[in-house]
Amino acid sequence: MLNVQRWRKEKELMAGAFPQFRPFADPPWFGFQGHLLGRLRRYEVVLESREDAYPETPPSVYMNPQVGSHWRISAYGRPTPELCVIKDWIASHSTFANTLLAVVKYLEEHHA
């Protein structure tokens, strides 16, 4: 379950690594939203999780436009498919910033 200290640290990490991403909180949902510039276009990206599931489970990643074929039905029943980029999630060490780095790598690998 998300605690105040973890949320504070997540915001610090994201502000340092990805200042174009802004935190949001709409209980029980929280996360970050912003954009990444790919080779071909700008991608709107949302990373979100539920307060009662984080950090035990990784955040969901939504991206518009979608690129590649690594998409699945949202674990939380959201209408938008989520991107599958998380491979080794360790609740005590993994972060939203790590997740966004995986998205950046995914875009590079797909020449997007």
C-alpha positions as CSV (number, residue, x, y, z in Angstrom):
1,M,0.0,0.0,0.0
2,L,1.3,3.4,-0.9
3,N,2.6,5.6,2.0
4,V,3.4,9.3,2.1
5,Q,7.2,8.8,2.2
6,R,7.1,6.5,-0.9
7,W,4.9,9.0,-2.8
8,R,7.2,11.9,-1.9
9,K,10.3,9.9,-3.1
10,E,8.5,8.9,-6.4
11,K,7.8,12.6,-7.1
12,E,11.4,13.6,-6.4
13,L,12.7,10.9,-8.7
14,M,10.4,11.8,-11.5
15,A,11.0,15.6,-11.1
16,G,14.7,14.9,-11.4
17,A,14.6,12.5,-14.3
18,F,11.5,13.5,-16.2
19,P,10.5,17.0,-15.3
20,Q,7.9,17.1,-18.1
21,F,5.8,14.5,-16.2
22,R,3.4,15.8,-13.6
23,P,2.1,13.9,-10.7
24,F,-1.7,13.4,-10.2
25,A,-3.8,11.9,-7.5
26,D,-7.5,11.0,-8.0
27,P,-8.0,8.5,-5.2
28,P,-7.7,5.6,-5.4
29,W,-5.6,6.3,-8.6
30,F,-2.4,8.2,-8.7
31,G,0.6,8.5,-11.0
32,F,2.3,10.7,-13.5
33,Q,1.3,12.0,-17.0
34,G,3.3,13.8,-19.6
35,H,4.9,13.3,-23.0
36,L,7.9,11.7,-24.6
37,L,9.4,12.8,-27.9
38,G,10.1,9.8,-30.1
39,R,11.8,9.8,-33.5
40,L,8.6,10.1,-35.3
41,R,6.2,11.9,-33.0
42,R,5.2,13.0,-29.6
43,Y,3.7,10.4,-27.3
44,E,1.3,11.1,-24.5
45,V,2.1,8.8,-21.6
46,V,0.2,8.0,-18.4
47,L,1.7,5.9,-15.6
48,E,-0.9,5.0,-13.0
49,S,-1.5,2.7,-10.1
50,R,-4.0,2.2,-7.3
51,E,-3.0,3.3,-3.8
52,D,-3.9,-0.1,-2.4
53,A,-1.8,-2.0,-4.9
54,Y,1.4,0.0,-5.1
55,P,4.3,-0.7,-4.8
56,E,3.5,-4.4,-4.7
57,T,2.4,-4.3,-8.3
58,P,3.9,-2.1,-11.1
59,P,2.1,0.9,-12.5
60,S,0.1,0.5,-15.6
61,V,1.4,2.3,-18.7
62,Y,-0.9,3.9,-21.3
63,M,0.4,5.6,-24.4
64,N,-1.1,7.5,-27.3
65,P,-0.5,6.8,-30.0
66,Q,0.2,3.2,-29.4
67,V,3.3,1.7,-31.1
68,G,4.4,-1.9,-31.4
69,S,2.5,-5.0,-30.4
70,H,3.1,-5.3,-26.7
71,W,-0.3,-4.3,-25.4
72,R,-2.8,-6.1,-23.2
73,I,-6.2,-5.5,-21.7
74,S,-5.9,-3.3,-18.6
75,A,-5.5,-5.2,-15.4
76,Y,-8.0,-2.7,-13.8
77,G,-10.6,-2.8,-16.5
78,R,-9.7,0.5,-18.1
79,P,-11.0,0.8,-21.7
80,T,-7.5,1.6,-23.0
81,P,-5.0,-1.2,-23.5
82,E,-1.8,-1.0,-21.3
83,L,1.7,-1.3,-22.5
84,C,3.6,-4.4,-21.3
85,V,7.2,-3.1,-20.5
86,I,7.8,-4.2,-17.0
87,K,10.0,-7.3,-16.7
88,D,11.6,-7.4,-13.3
89,W,9.5,-5.5,-10.8
90,I,11.0,-5.4,-7.2
91,A,8.6,-3.5,-5.0
92,S,11.3,-2.3,-2.6
93,H,13.5,-0.9,-5.4
94,S,11.5,-0.3,-8.6
95,T,9.8,3.0,-9.3
96,F,7.7,5.0,-11.7
97,A,11.0,6.5,-13.0
98,N,12.3,3.0,-13.8
99,T,9.0,2.2,-15.5
100,L,9.3,5.3,-17.7
101,L,12.9,4.4,-18.6
102,A,11.5,1.1,-19.9
103,V,9.0,3.0,-22.0
104,V,11.8,5.2,-23.4
105,K,13.8,2.0,-24.3
106,Y,10.6,0.5,-25.8
107,L,10.2,3.5,-28.1
108,E,13.8,3.4,-29.1
109,E,13.6,-0.4,-29.9
110,H,10.5,0.2,-32.0
111,H,12.1,3.2,-33.9
112,A,9.1,5.2,-32.9
